[in-house]
Amino acid sequence: QVQLAESGGGLVQFGGSLRLSCAASGITFSNYALSWYRQAPGKEREFVAGIRTSGDTMYADSVKGRFTIVRDNAKNTVYLQMNSLKPEDTAVYYCNADVFSYGMGHWGAGMLVTVSS
């Protein structure tokens, strides 16, 4: 059974930092493309960052230069380091894992990140 367990969310002040973690089980982690998505209240879920098996990364324009996605295949974990956080980053953040593409396959349950102004 595939499980993606997210942790690290919570409340942070404007300009602060958080590191989100997503620990995977039930998959051959190194074979999967990994990504983070988020959904703000009243909005659709959107892509935030992704990392392929090669290590190539991709970011939404809104987070470039502030967020960094890193994978640790030895720990079956993907991280999202979020710096210079803004109130508009407030959302439920979801971890995703798929063999072929971002946004398909398996999802975590999501966790709330709230940035206060």
The 8 nearest C-alpha neighbors of each residue, nearest first, counted from 0:
[[1, 25, 2, 24, 26, 3, 23, 105],
 [2, 0, 25, 24, 26, 3, 23, 105],
 [1, 3, 24, 23, 4, 25, 0, 107],
 [4, 2, 23, 107, 22, 21, 5, 106],
 [3, 5, 22, 21, 107, 2, 23, 6],
 [6, 4, 21, 20, 3, 22, 107, 109],
 [5, 7, 20, 19, 8, 21, 4, 110],
 [8, 6, 19, 18, 20, 9, 17, 5],
 [7, 9, 112, 111, 6, 110, 19, 10],
 [10, 8, 112, 113, 111, 11, 7, 110],
 [9, 11, 113, 114, 112, 12, 8, 115],
 [12, 10, 114, 15, 113, 115, 9, 13],
 [11, 13, 115, 114, 15, 14, 116, 10],
 [12, 14, 116, 85, 15, 115, 84, 114],
 [15, 13, 83, 84, 12, 85, 16, 82],
 [14, 16, 12, 84, 83, 13, 11, 82],
 [17, 15, 82, 81, 84, 83, 14, 18],
 [16, 18, 81, 80, 19, 82, 7, 15],
 [19, 17, 80, 79, 7, 81, 20, 78],
 [18, 20, 7, 79, 78, 6, 8, 80],
 [21, 19, 78, 6, 5, 77, 7, 22],
 [20, 22, 5, 77, 4, 76, 3, 78],
 [23, 21, 76, 4, 3, 75, 20, 5],
 [24, 22, 3, 75, 2, 76, 21, 4],
 [23, 25, 2, 26, 1, 3, 22, 75],
 [24, 26, 1, 0, 2, 23, 27, 28],
 [27, 25, 28, 24, 1, 23, 31, 0],
 [28, 26, 29, 30, 25, 31, 24, 75],
 [27, 29, 26, 30, 31, 75, 72, 23],
 [28, 30, 31, 72, 27, 52, 75, 32],
 [31, 29, 28, 27, 52, 98, 32, 26],
 [32, 30, 98, 97, 28, 29, 96, 33],
 [31, 33, 51, 97, 52, 98, 96, 50],
 [34, 32, 96, 50, 49, 95, 31, 51],
 [33, 35, 49, 95, 48, 94, 101, 50],
 [34, 36, 94, 48, 47, 93, 95, 49],
 [37, 35, 46, 47, 93, 45, 92, 94],
 [38, 36, 92, 91, 44, 45, 90, 93],
 [37, 39, 44, 90, 91, 43, 42, 45],
 [38, 40, 90, 42, 41, 91, 89, 37],
 [41, 39, 42, 38, 90, 43, 91, 89],
 [40, 42, 39, 43, 38, 44, 90, 91],
 [43, 41, 39, 40, 38, 44, 45, 90],
 [42, 44, 38, 45, 41, 39, 40, 37],
 [43, 45, 38, 37, 36, 42, 46, 39],
 [46, 44, 36, 37, 43, 38, 47, 42],
 [45, 47, 36, 48, 59, 35, 37, 44],
 [46, 48, 36, 59, 35, 58, 45, 37],
 [49, 47, 58, 35, 34, 57, 46, 59],
 [48, 50, 34, 57, 56, 33, 35, 58],
 [51, 49, 56, 33, 55, 54, 32, 34],
 [50, 52, 32, 54, 53, 55, 33, 56],
 [51, 53, 54, 32, 30, 31, 29, 50],
 [54, 52, 51, 55, 50, 56, 32, 29],
 [53, 55, 51, 52, 50, 56, 70, 69],
 [56, 54, 51, 53, 50, 57, 52, 49],
 [55, 57, 50, 49, 54, 51, 58, 48],
 [56, 58, 49, 48, 50, 55, 59, 47],
 [59, 57, 48, 47, 63, 60, 49, 62],
 [58, 60, 47, 61, 62, 48, 63, 46],
 [61, 59, 63, 62, 58, 47, 64, 57],
 [60, 62, 59, 63, 58, 47, 65, 64],
 [63, 61, 65, 60, 66, 59, 64, 58],
 [64, 62, 60, 65, 58, 61, 66, 59],
 [63, 65, 66, 62, 67, 82, 60, 61],
 [64, 66, 82, 62, 63, 83, 81, 67],
 [67, 65, 81, 80, 62, 82, 64, 63],
 [68, 66, 80, 79, 69, 81, 65, 64],
 [67, 69, 79, 78, 80, 48, 66, 50],
 [70, 68, 78, 77, 67, 79, 71, 50],
 [69, 71, 77, 76, 72, 78, 68, 50],
 [72, 70, 76, 73, 74, 75, 77, 69],
 [71, 73, 75, 74, 29, 70, 28, 76],
 [72, 74, 71, 75, 76, 29, 28, 70],
 [75, 73, 76, 72, 71, 22, 77, 70],
 [76, 74, 72, 23, 28, 73, 22, 71],
 [77, 75, 22, 74, 71, 21, 70, 23],
 [78, 76, 70, 21, 69, 20, 71, 22],
 [79, 77, 20, 69, 19, 68, 70, 80],
 [78, 80, 68, 19, 18, 67, 81, 20],
 [79, 81, 18, 67, 66, 17, 78, 68],
 [80, 82, 66, 17, 16, 18, 65, 79],
 [81, 83, 16, 65, 84, 66, 15, 80],
 [84, 82, 14, 15, 65, 16, 85, 81],
 [83, 85, 14, 82, 15, 13, 16, 88],
 [84, 86, 13, 87, 88, 114, 14, 83],
 [85, 87, 114, 88, 89, 115, 116, 13],
 [86, 88, 89, 85, 114, 90, 84, 39],
 [89, 87, 86, 85, 90, 84, 114, 113],
 [90, 88, 113, 87, 112, 114, 86, 39],
 [91, 89, 39, 38, 112, 37, 111, 92],
 [90, 92, 111, 110, 38, 37, 109, 112],
 [91, 93, 37, 109, 110, 36, 90, 111],
 [94, 92, 109, 36, 35, 107, 37, 95],
 [93, 95, 35, 107, 106, 34, 21, 36],
 [96, 94, 106, 34, 105, 33, 35, 102],
 [97, 95, 33, 105, 32, 31, 104, 34],
 [98, 96, 104, 31, 32, 99, 103, 100],
 [97, 99, 31, 32, 30, 100, 96, 104],
 [100, 98, 97, 32, 101, 31, 103, 104],
 [101, 99, 97, 103, 98, 32, 102, 104],
 [100, 102, 103, 34, 97, 32, 33, 49],
 [101, 103, 95, 100, 104, 34, 97, 96],
 [104, 102, 101, 97, 100, 105, 96, 95],
 [105, 103, 97, 96, 106, 102, 95, 98],
 [104, 106, 96, 95, 97, 103, 107, 1],
 [107, 105, 95, 94, 108, 3, 96, 93],
 [106, 108, 3, 94, 109, 93, 4, 95],
 [107, 109, 106, 93, 110, 5, 4, 3],
 [110, 108, 93, 92, 107, 91, 5, 111],
 [111, 109, 91, 92, 8, 112, 93, 5],
 [110, 112, 91, 8, 90, 9, 92, 113],
 [111, 113, 9, 8, 89, 90, 91, 10],
 [112, 114, 89, 10, 9, 11, 115, 111],
 [115, 113, 86, 11, 12, 89, 13, 10],
 [114, 116, 12, 13, 86, 11, 113, 10],
 [115, 13, 86, 12, 114, 85, 14, 11]]
